[in-house]
Amino acid sequence: MAKLEAPVDFYVDIGILSSSFRILRFLRKLGFKTVVLTYTTTDNTCEIKGLEKNVLKESEKLGLDVFVKANILSENRGYLKKCLRRIRRKVDVVSISPKNLDVARFSGRDRRVDTVIFTYDELVRFYDDSQAKLMSQNGIALEIPFNRLWGKKQISYKTFFFLKRTFYYTVKFRVPIIISSGTTKIIEVKSPKQLISLLEILGLPESYAKLSITTYPLAILKRNMHKRSRNHVQQGVDLA
């Protein structure tokens, strides 16, 4: 198994690589060593392409490990199950962006899912103690994309208070948390320190916040690399 290193940006939109590789170079300059390039699917499509050879060559030249993630936006649980069957083994990571409570609960208990991605509005509506318990019990991480959480919304005292309460559930139930950039253009790139600082501001202890770009994302990548290896037969069973 390859030796993976942190820090990790767990969500960089793959669409922005079509015109240039400046984003990869910038991420490396900021100190990232592992990057997860993300495709987004909707209820209308469930197709995932492999990385182009020039992307792999560029990342190798920069000393970056790159992986592919599918982020599924859905409000239809039937579609979600079908999509998971089709793409689970084609990608390194699977994330769900639930658009209703039913999909949020399903995402929190299906172990084919690695992370659940919430924007602010979705955190308000779906992330409560029941959701946190489900995700903790099944080893599914809460992923917070920096740019999607902040977005263009003006941060009020009410917003700040609610987010602190949200992360209280995360710590209470020991939900793995990942902070990613959610980058869709180069000006949205955030440094490792900026990502960690967001979680600290919202009340997470520094030690917990640091895990969000190191231990937690690396654990998911290593676990999935093992699952896709020839030695892995099924959960708990490996070839000697």
Backbone torsions as a table, in degrees:
resi	resn	phi	psi	omega
1	MET	NA	137.0	-178.9
2	ALA	-63.9	148.8	177.4
3	LYS	-84.7	111.5	-179.1
4	LEU	-95.4	148.6	-177.6
5	GLU	-130.1	153.3	176.4
6	ALA	-101.9	164.7	5.2
7	PRO	-78.4	161.4	-175.7
8	VAL	-121.2	131.5	164.7
9	ASP	-99.0	111.8	-169.2
10	PHE	-87.8	-0.4	-178.8
11	TYR	-153.4	98.5	171.2
12	VAL	-123.6	119.1	-175.9
13	ASP	-60.4	125.9	-174.1
14	ILE	-70.2	-20.0	-179.7
15	GLY	-63.3	-28.3	-176.2
16	ILE	-76.5	-6.6	179.8
17	LEU	-87.6	-3.8	-175.1
18	SER	-68.0	-29.5	-176.0
19	SER	-98.6	-31.5	-178.3
20	SER	-161.1	171.8	178.6
21	PHE	-109.9	19.2	-179.5
22	ARG	-59.2	-34.7	-177.5
23	ILE	-63.3	-41.3	178.7
24	LEU	-65.1	-43.1	179.8
25	ARG	-63.5	-40.2	-179.5
26	PHE	-66.3	-43.2	178.4
27	LEU	-60.7	-41.6	178.9
28	ARG	-65.7	-39.0	178.9
29	LYS	-62.9	-34.2	179.5
30	LEU	-77.0	-10.0	175.5
31	GLY	112.1	-3.6	178.9
32	PHE	-68.1	142.2	178.9
33	LYS	-116.3	-16.0	178.3
34	THR	-136.3	136.1	-177.7
35	VAL	-133.0	135.4	177.1
36	VAL	-108.2	111.9	-179.7
37	LEU	-86.7	131.4	-165.9
38	THR	-118.0	126.4	168.5
39	TYR	-93.6	144.5	175.2
40	THR	-113.0	128.8	176.4
41	THR	-113.4	156.8	178.2
42	THR	-127.0	-175.3	179.5
43	ASP	-65.6	-11.3	-178.7
44	ASN	-94.4	-15.4	-176.7
45	THR	-151.1	149.7	176.8
46	CYS	-143.5	53.8	-177.6
47	GLU	-113.1	135.0	178.8
48	ILE	-127.2	128.8	177.1
49	LYS	-98.4	154.9	175.0
50	GLY	-78.3	164.5	178.1
51	LEU	-70.4	141.1	177.1
52	GLU	-70.4	152.5	-176.8
53	LYS	-61.1	-35.1	-179.0
54	ASN	-68.9	-28.1	175.0
55	VAL	-68.0	-44.4	179.2
56	LEU	-63.8	-40.7	179.6
57	LYS	-64.8	-42.7	-179.9
58	GLU	-64.6	-43.7	-179.5
59	SER	-65.8	-39.0	178.5
60	GLU	-64.3	-40.9	178.5
61	LYS	-63.1	-34.5	-179.6
62	LEU	-83.0	-10.9	-176.4
63	GLY	78.8	29.0	178.6
64	LEU	-104.0	138.1	168.2
65	ASP	-91.5	127.1	-179.8
66	VAL	-117.9	144.4	179.1
67	PHE	-133.5	165.2	-178.6
68	VAL	-114.4	133.9	177.9
69	LYS	-123.2	142.9	170.1
70	ALA	-103.7	123.5	174.4
71	ASN	-107.8	112.9	-173.7
72	ILE	-99.1	116.5	174.7
73	LEU	-94.7	120.2	-176.2
74	SER	-155.3	151.2	169.4
75	GLU	-123.6	14.2	-177.0
76	ASN	-123.3	109.3	-176.3
77	ARG	-65.7	-35.0	177.9
78	GLY	-61.4	-45.8	176.8
79	TYR	-61.7	-41.4	-177.8
80	LEU	-60.1	-44.1	178.2
81	LYS	-62.3	-43.3	179.4
82	LYS	-63.3	-43.5	-178.5
83	CYS	-66.2	-41.0	178.6
84	LEU	-60.3	-41.1	178.5
85	ARG	-62.5	-37.5	-174.9
86	ARG	-75.8	-36.5	-169.4
87	ILE	-114.2	-7.5	-173.4
88	ARG	-53.3	-44.5	-176.5
89	ARG	-88.0	-1.1	179.6
90	LYS	-93.2	-12.9	-176.3
91	VAL	-128.1	165.1	-179.1
92	ASP	-84.4	-28.3	-176.3
93	VAL	-141.8	143.9	173.6
94	VAL	-123.2	126.6	175.4
95	SER	-121.6	151.0	176.8
96	ILE	-120.7	133.6	171.2
97	SER	-109.5	92.7	-173.8
98	PRO	-71.9	141.9	-179.9
99	LYS	-110.9	2.3	172.2
100	ASN	-153.7	170.8	-174.4
101	LEU	-66.2	-37.7	-179.6
102	ASP	-60.1	-45.9	179.2
103	VAL	-68.8	-34.9	177.9
104	ALA	-61.9	-46.0	179.9
105	ARG	-66.5	-41.5	177.4
106	PHE	-60.2	-44.0	-178.7
107	SER	-64.2	-29.0	-178.6
108	GLY	-78.2	-11.8	-178.0
109	ARG	-122.1	-8.0	179.8
110	ASP	-88.9	116.2	-172.6
111	ARG	-76.4	0.0	169.7
112	ARG	-76.6	-14.1	-179.3
113	VAL	-91.3	134.6	179.4
114	ASP	-95.9	-42.9	179.3
115	THR	-139.7	152.3	170.6
116	VAL	-110.9	126.3	-175.6
117	ILE	-103.4	123.7	178.8
118	PHE	-120.5	136.9	164.7
119	THR	-85.5	179.0	-178.7
120	TYR	-59.3	-49.6	-177.6
121	ASP	-59.7	-37.3	-179.7
122	GLU	-73.1	-33.6	174.1
123	LEU	-61.0	-44.2	-180.0
124	VAL	-60.2	-41.8	-172.6
125	ARG	-83.0	-36.0	-167.2
126	PHE	-118.1	-23.4	-172.1
127	TYR	-93.5	98.6	178.4
128	ASP	-127.2	-168.7	-177.8
129	ASP	-64.3	-33.5	178.8
130	SER	-65.8	-42.7	178.6
131	GLN	-65.2	-42.6	-179.7
132	ALA	-62.8	-41.7	178.3
133	LYS	-61.6	-46.2	179.7
134	LEU	-57.4	-49.3	-176.1
135	MET	-66.5	-37.8	178.2
136	SER	-65.4	-44.4	-178.7
137	GLN	-63.4	-30.1	-175.4
138	ASN	-105.5	6.6	176.9
139	GLY	67.4	29.2	-179.5
140	ILE	-99.3	129.6	-173.2
141	ALA	-85.5	147.9	169.1
142	LEU	-85.9	120.1	178.8
143	GLU	-108.5	128.5	179.3
144	ILE	-114.2	109.7	175.5
145	PRO	-82.0	116.6	-173.5
146	PHE	-47.5	-54.5	-174.1
147	ASN	-68.8	-27.9	178.6
148	ARG	-80.9	-30.5	178.3
149	LEU	-70.0	-47.7	-178.7
150	TRP	-77.6	-55.9	179.7
151	GLY	51.6	-139.7	179.7
152	LYS	-102.6	5.6	-178.1
153	LYS	-72.1	132.2	175.7
154	GLN	-75.5	127.1	-175.8
155	ILE	-80.6	113.6	178.9
156	SER	-100.2	172.7	177.3
157	TYR	-61.3	-39.4	179.8
158	LYS	-62.1	-44.2	178.7
159	THR	-61.1	-46.7	-178.4
160	PHE	-61.7	-43.5	-180.0
161	PHE	-62.1	-43.6	-178.0
162	PHE	-65.3	-42.1	-179.8
163	LEU	-63.1	-38.7	177.3
164	LYS	-63.4	-39.0	177.9
165	ARG	-66.4	-37.9	177.8
166	THR	-59.7	-46.3	-178.1
167	PHE	-74.8	-17.4	171.2
168	TYR	-62.3	-43.2	176.4
169	TYR	-60.4	-39.9	-177.7
170	THR	-60.7	-46.1	179.7
171	VAL	-70.5	-43.5	-177.4
172	LYS	-56.9	-44.2	-176.0
173	PHE	-99.5	6.9	177.2
174	ARG	54.9	47.8	175.6
175	VAL	-77.1	127.7	174.2
176	PRO	-59.5	135.1	-178.6
177	ILE	-124.6	137.9	178.0
178	ILE	-124.4	128.3	173.7
179	ILE	-105.4	122.0	179.9
180	SER	-122.2	169.5	-177.8
181	SER	-80.4	-34.7	-172.6
182	GLY	65.1	30.9	-173.7
183	THR	-66.6	129.7	172.8
184	THR	-116.6	-10.8	175.8
185	LYS	-154.1	160.6	-167.6
186	ILE	-62.4	-30.6	-178.5
187	ILE	-72.3	-10.4	178.8
188	GLU	-91.5	-4.6	-179.5
189	VAL	-62.2	136.7	178.7
190	LYS	-121.1	147.1	178.8
191	SER	-78.2	162.9	176.3
192	PRO	-54.5	-40.8	-178.9
193	LYS	-65.0	-39.7	178.5
194	GLN	-63.1	-41.3	-179.5
195	LEU	-63.8	-46.9	-179.9
196	ILE	-63.9	-41.0	-177.1
197	SER	-60.9	-34.6	178.7
198	LEU	-58.8	-45.0	-179.1
199	LEU	-68.3	-36.6	178.2
200	GLU	-65.0	-41.5	178.4
201	ILE	-59.6	-34.8	-177.4
202	LEU	-86.3	6.8	170.5
203	GLY	107.5	-0.6	178.4
204	LEU	-79.6	139.1	175.3
205	PRO	-59.4	149.0	-177.8
206	GLU	-55.5	-42.2	-178.2
207	SER	-62.3	-39.5	179.0
208	TYR	-69.4	-43.5	-178.1
209	ALA	-60.9	-38.7	-179.0
210	LYS	-65.5	-31.1	178.7
211	LEU	-62.2	-23.3	-173.1
212	SER	-70.0	-18.6	176.9
213	ILE	-120.9	8.9	-178.9
214	THR	-127.6	-88.6	-171.6
215	THR	-61.4	-47.7	-175.2
216	TYR	-65.9	-51.1	178.9
217	PRO	-65.7	-37.0	178.5
218	LEU	-65.0	-37.2	179.1
219	ALA	-62.0	-40.9	178.5
220	ILE	-65.2	-45.1	-179.1
221	LEU	-63.6	-44.1	-179.8
222	LYS	-66.6	-40.6	178.6
223	ARG	-61.1	-44.0	-177.7
224	ASN	-74.1	-32.1	174.1
225	MET	-62.6	-39.6	178.9
226	HIS	-66.8	-43.2	-179.3
227	LYS	-61.4	-31.9	-177.4
228	ARG	-90.5	-1.4	-180.0
229	SER	-77.2	161.7	-179.2
230	ARG	-68.4	-23.3	-177.1
231	ASN	-77.6	-15.0	-175.6
232	HIS	-91.4	125.1	179.2
233	VAL	-97.6	-54.5	175.8
234	GLN	-159.9	175.4	-176.3
235	GLN	-55.3	120.9	179.1
236	GLY	85.6	-0.4	-178.6
237	VAL	-127.1	121.0	177.9
238	ASP	-130.4	151.6	174.9
239	LEU	-75.3	140.0	179.9
240	ALA	-74.1	NA	NA
